[in-house]
């Protein structure tokens, strides 16, 4: 009888140990399963927002909201695409993504050239930047490139190029606490965005590379040269047809 008891106890211990080992082995599978579900849910939300924002203007962004909390006040006023002169659109495109009308979310040529120059994958199109601004967080981190790129493809599927640029120009940061071309025009030149000339638009576009350390109305000589190059680029993409999607 005692032998049976000891044998039975040993068997139960072995079974319990096997069960624990099985649980441990299944843990990564369960974690992976729930992680995959979480990622799928996040992307479903992003795609849902892309569909919604194709017809509804985004109320704000994470960056704009956080800056409002930090500063106590931010400046932003929505302006329709049609109310902004074409040369303003072209200046923004020339500054940030000259091939905007030619790609579907990413610019393969820009990525290839960026890699050749040193392996930096930070060559973001306006579509990618819009994805980060509206649905993520603007960042130079390589970790954000994959979701940024996937969302960029999503918004390109739902939005016209004009819609992408409209949302971009209304939420891009043009200065500390200054979001959107309308607020930037008022803050820097005392004008409505509809009144900007090409030089002023190019100065505003120039600060997009470093909006918290540049002021469009008071550029350094080097920054002013960049603005002049942007103005030339805006005229070039108008002539060679690379801005055609902005007028259709």
ZIURJO-V711438 format. One line per field, one symbol per residue. ss: DSSP state (H for helix, E for strand, - for the rest). phi: phi as a letter, one per 20 degrees, with the letter a starting at -180 (. if undefined). burial: b if it has 9 or more other ideal C-beta (glycine too) atoms within 8 Angstrom, else e. A space follows every 10 residues. Layout:
BEGIN
ss: ???
phi: ???
burial: ???
END
This chain:
BEGIN
ss: -HHHHHHHHH HHHHHHHHHH HHHHHHHHHH HHHHHHHHHH HHHHHHHHHH HH-------- -HHHHHHHHH H---EE---- HHH--HHHHH HHHHHH---H HH-----HHH HHHHHH---- -----HHHHH HHHHH----- -HHHHHHHHH HHHHHHHH-- HHHHHHHHHH H-EEE--EE- HHHHHHHHH- --HHH--HHH HHHHHHHHH- -----HHH-- HHHHHHHHHH HHHHHHHHH- ---HHHH-
phi: .fgfffffff ffffffffff ffffffggff ffffffffff ffffffffff ffffccfgfa cfffffffff enacdabfcf gfedggffgf fffffdafeg fdddpcdgff fffffffqne eefeffffff gffeccbgbe fffefffgff fgfffffedf fffgfffgfe cfedrfmdcn fffffffecm cfgfdfefff fffffffffb fecccgebef gfffffffff fffffffffe nfdffedd
burial: eeeeeeeeee eeeeeeeeee eeeeeeeeee eeeeeeeeee eebeebbebb eebbeeebee bebbbebbee beebbbeebe beebebbbbb bbbbbbbebb bebebbbeeb bebbbeeeee bebebbbbbb bbbbbbeeee eeebbebbbb bbbbbbebbe bbbbbbbbbb bbbbbebbbb bbbbbbbbbe bebeebebeb bbbbbbbbee beebebeebe eebbebbbeb bebbbbbbee ebbebbee
END
